Amino acid sequence: MDRARLADYLRSRREALQPEDVGLPRGQRRRTKGLRREEVAVLSDMSIDYYSRLEQPRGPHPSEQMLGALARGLRLSMEERDHLFQLGGYATPPRTADSDHVNPGLMRIFDGLRDSAAQVVSHLGETLMQTPLSVALLGDLSTHTGLARSMHYRWFTDPATRLMHPDEERLIVADLHASFLRDGPGSRAGAIVTALLAASNDFSDLWRQHPVAGRYCGVKQLVHPTLGPLELDCQRLIDPDQSQQLVVYTATPGSASAEKLLLLQLSQSLTPSGLG
């Protein structure tokens, strides 16, 4: 690990970003060139002290997970992310469909949707980023680990997920089936399929039917634990390599579901929250 060069690289990438690049207000008294350290720390889901020590440089050896978070927070391209990992003393992460690195272009669109119920999701239903309103609507999906990161897996193993997303089992299996055919049995999709075949008879029955993925978004029927049923329009923007998608939930203006979304938005605005 080259601490000095890592610190210099982090500083240069931070100074190259403007608040508008990450959906933050500039404010009237900004003197810092680029982003402030505390802003990068929040965007990367780490403490300000930890990030500051990395830049000084006197911090600990960051893990691969920390470097991945920094790559997302600093909106690094795939090539810039690879360089960051090399400076951190790690091998370059494989460039596969299983990567959790979010395309900077997709992130820029996400940054402009801070007041919407939006999230970036992998092709396996793993939520990589959420807006505060998405957290209020769907819960904080970043808390899940292992196979449970996948909504596809949780739907057949977690009753709470099934209650929130009723009548979607065929769409979910078809979506997973498409990923499995593309990535193969040795992929993360293969691991999820193997686990679900052992854990769920419902999944096994649907899997044997070879369901074909169709329109995964459209009108969604969600059941919020406190507000009850919501009917939402679901729009998705798919990344060019089809490994990730930006999903946005909206409600018809004037509808009961729109009023419920507004209540969620007002409630989360009163609670301190992070950025993504």
Rosetta blueprint (number, residue, H / E / L):
1 M L
2 D L
3 R H
4 A H
5 R H
6 L H
7 A H
8 D H
9 Y H
10 L H
11 R H
12 S H
13 R H
14 R H
15 E H
16 A H
17 L L
18 Q L
19 P H
20 E H
21 D H
22 V H
23 G L
24 L L
25 P L
26 R L
27 G L
28 Q L
29 R L
30 R L
31 R L
32 T L
33 K L
34 G L
35 L L
36 R L
37 R H
38 E H
39 E H
40 V H
41 A H
42 V H
43 L H
44 S L
45 D L
46 M L
47 S L
48 I H
49 D H
50 Y H
51 Y H
52 S H
53 R H
54 L H
55 E H
56 Q L
57 P L
58 R L
59 G L
60 P L
61 H L
62 P L
63 S L
64 E H
65 Q H
66 M H
67 L H
68 G H
69 A H
70 L H
71 A H
72 R H
73 G H
74 L L
75 R L
76 L L
77 S L
78 M H
79 E H
80 E H
81 R H
82 D H
83 H H
84 L H
85 F H
86 Q H
87 L H
88 G L
89 G L
90 Y L
91 A L
92 T L
93 P L
94 P L
95 R L
96 T L
97 A L
98 D L
99 S L
100 D L
101 H L
102 V L
103 N L
104 P H
105 G H
106 L H
107 M H
108 R H
109 I H
110 F H
111 D H
112 G L
113 L L
114 R L
115 D L
116 S L
117 A E
118 A E
119 Q E
120 V E
121 V E
122 S E
123 H L
124 L L
125 G L
126 E E
127 T E
128 L E
129 M E
130 Q E
131 T L
132 P H
133 L H
134 S H
135 V H
136 A H
137 L H
138 L H
139 G L
140 D L
141 L H
142 S H
143 T H
144 H L
145 T L
146 G H
147 L H
148 A H
149 R H
150 S E
151 M H
152 H H
153 Y H
154 R H
155 W H
156 F H
157 T H
158 D L
159 P H
160 A H
161 T H
162 R H
163 L H
164 M H
165 H L
166 P L
167 D L
168 E L
169 E H
170 R H
171 L H
172 I H
173 V H
174 A H
175 D H
176 L H
177 H H
178 A H
179 S H
180 F H
181 L H
182 R H
183 D H
184 G L
185 P L
186 G L
187 S L
188 R H
189 A H
190 G H
191 A H
192 I H
193 V H
194 T H
195 A H
196 L H
197 L H
198 A H
199 A H
200 S L
201 N H
202 D H
203 F H
204 S H
205 D H
206 L H
207 W H
208 R L
209 Q L
210 H L
211 P L
212 V L
213 A L
214 G L
215 R L
216 Y L
217 C L
218 G E
219 V E
220 K E
221 Q E
222 L E
223 V E
224 H E
225 P L
226 T L
227 L L
228 G E
229 P E
230 L E
231 E E
232 L E
233 D E
234 C E
235 Q E
236 R E
237 L E
238 I E
239 D L
240 P L
241 D L
242 Q L
243 S L
244 Q E
245 Q E
246 L E
247 V E
248 V E
249 Y E
250 T E
251 A L
252 T L
253 P L
254 G L
255 S L
256 A H
257 S H
258 A H
259 E H
260 K H
261 L H
262 L H
263 L H
264 L H
265 Q H
266 L H
267 S H
268 Q H
269 S H
270 L L
271 T L
272 P L
273 S L
274 G L
275 L L
276 G L
